[in-house]
């Protein structure tokens, strides 16, 4: 964002700063790690505290916990089938972690840890390794037939197999880049329009105030849109994980 | 809570579908977002990520075998083909999904 030279600084919000003073500095405990811990704590709190009453008619927190559970459960079972129940805890943790990461980032002064490719790629790599291990465990060496579709002419094997392998290896890359790019783009846009508000607003008189209302209105709409994206990207991450798990379990 | 009292579950599901709270009928098509921006962005990411993987494999093999730039060129082409394949898979109905 070098549009206005030094005026618009949209990327410094993604910088990692050590927190917790000297202890944090020495172990590299950044605000991203702090927000990850906070997300895990909030999820655990929501599930344990929300479900502690076990009411037949759920209260607010219990309703949130139950609907999150049922949402992911339906998603996993719908995509993978009944065998998918074994993977439900994994997909649920993944979904809630990404969702809380995205939503925490919408709070003022908070940090969006899903806007770092290191975080999203680590999550995608876990998914990729799990899917490959599951496929190998269920199908053994038959798994490698995945890279050569049945009925294709044998002559084309040297062409098809590298392409299929690259396509398979590109899954974690596209999975992580999608989440990372969405979060970065959204937060950069928010920052740019917020800077416009200040820049135009600092102009003198009624023109400044009226002019600043425009980017402010855009930002209000963007915040709503970003909340949608935050949920949608967590959903996409979870559903693609389920689709990959389906491929691993059924192998076409 | 599985007991079906006078089809309550069914009527609730129908009402929720009518209000647009649930996606109709098992969210066919993978349930992924289908807006023009969503599809366009997904297709772009698929192409680029396959290309990146192809290029990285080519560069690594070249550095290992000392065959620069031939394997790089080969895997560049293979990576773009894989990108096209990814986008094709994005739009074609998935094999073996509805069994």
Contacts between the chains, C-beta under 8 A, distances in Angstrom:
chain1	res1	chain2	res2	distance
A	75	B	31	7.4
A	78	B	26	6.1
A	78	B	27	6.8
A	78	B	31	7.7
A	79	B	30	7.6
A	79	B	31	7.9
A	162	B	75	7.4
A	162	B	78	4.9
A	163	B	78	5.4
A	163	B	81	4.9
A	163	B	82	4.8
A	163	B	85	6.2
A	164	B	82	7.6
A	164	B	85	7.7
A	166	B	50	5.8
A	166	B	53	5.3
A	166	B	54	5.0
A	166	B	57	6.9
A	166	B	75	7.5
A	166	B	78	5.7
A	166	B	79	5.5
A	166	B	82	3.9
A	167	B	50	6.1
A	167	B	82	4.2
A	167	B	85	5.2
A	167	B	86	5.7
A	167	B	89	7.9
A	169	B	53	4.8
A	169	B	57	7.7
A	170	B	46	7.3
A	170	B	49	4.4
A	170	B	50	4.1
A	170	B	52	7.5
A	170	B	53	4.5
A	170	B	82	6.3
A	170	B	83	7.6
A	170	B	86	6.5
A	173	B	49	3.7
A	173	B	50	7.9
A	173	B	52	6.1
A	173	B	53	5.9
A	174	B	45	4.9
A	174	B	46	5.3
A	174	B	48	8.0
A	174	B	49	3.9
A	174	B	50	7.7
A	174	B	86	7.4
A	177	B	45	5.5
A	177	B	48	7.4
A	177	B	49	5.8
A	178	B	41	7.5
A	178	B	42	7.1
A	178	B	45	5.1
A	181	B	45	7.2
A	182	B	41	8.0
A	232	B	33	6.2
A	236	B	32	6.5
A	236	B	33	7.0
A	239	B	30	6.7
A	239	B	31	5.8
A	239	B	32	6.4
A	240	B	32	7.9
A	243	B	30	6.4
A	243	B	94	7.7
A	246	B	97	7.4
A	250	B	96	5.7
A	250	B	99	7.7
A	252	B	95	5.3
A	252	B	96	4.9
